[in-house]
Amino acid sequence: MGEAGRGGGTNRKKPQEFSFVRLALLALSAGAVVLLVSVPIILVLARWSVIAGLIAALVAIVAIIAAIGLVSQRIVATAERQLKEQLAQRERTDRERNNNGG
């Protein structure tokens, strides 16, 4: 029976292992998306008023930092939750072995 037949019919994806490279790429990609959205807004506002363009640029910087922080926090929290689940599973397995005299 292949891999698709195992698991008791659940369609849960295997969780990805934590990767610093993936963390960095996703976090910086989030910042880049915010930057791509905010640059045209900054340029339009800067033509209208220099002060408005400056304020929009400062807001964009804060938004970039927030996006990077949120994405990083979610990835690390997911990795932490997966690690805790693995440790709990390992403890249950060890307890079962000890209870069965193995």
N, C-alpha and C positions, 0 to 999 in steps of 0.2 A: 504494500500500500504506500502511495507517495506521500509527500509532505502535506498535500491538500486534504488528505483523508484523516490526518491526525488532528487531535485537539477537540474532539467531541462535538464537532459541528459549529464551533464558535468562529466568527470571522474577525477576530481581533488580530490586528497587525502586530508583528513582532516589534517591540519598542527599539528605537535606534539607540545605539550606545552614545554616550556623551563624547563630543569631539570639540576641542578648542577651536579647530579650524572652522567647523560648522558654526559655532557660536560667533566667531569673529565675522564670518561672511554674512550671516543673517543680520547681525547687529549693524554692520556697516551698510548693508543693503537697505535696511530700514531708514537709516540716516540719509542715504542717497535719494531715496524716494521722497522724503520730506524736502530735501534740497531741490529736487527737480520740480516739485510742486510750488515751492516758495519763490524760486528765482523769477519766474514771470510776474508774480504778484509784486515782488520787490521792485522790478523794473518799471511796471506800470505806476506804482505809487511814487517812485523816485522822479518820474517825469512830472507828476502832478505837484509833488512837494518833496523837497530833499529830506526834511524832517520825517515825513511819513515813510519815506523809503528806508531811512535809518531805523525807525521804530519797527518796521516790518522785518528788517534784517535781524534785529535783536530778538524779535519774537521767533523768527525762523531758527536762530541758533538755539534758543531754549527748546523749541519743538524737536530739533535734531537730537539734542541731548536726551530729551524725554523719550523719544522713539528708540534710541539705542538702549537706554536703561530699561524700558519696558520689555523689549525683545530679549535682552540678556537675562532679565529676571525670570521671564517665563521659561526660557530654555534651561536655566539652572534649577528652577523649581521642579520642572519635569524630571530632570536627571536625579535630583534629590529624592523625589517620590519613587522613582524606579529603583533606586538603590535601597531605600527603606523597604520596599516590597520584596526585593531579593533577599535582604537580610532576614526579614520576617519568615519568608519561605524556608530559608536555610535553618532557622531556629526551629520551625515546626518539624522539618525533616529530622533534625538532630534529636528532638524530643521523642519522635515516633521510634527512632532507632533505639534510644535508651529505654523506652517503655517496652519494646519488644525483645529486649535482652541482647540486642545486636551490637 
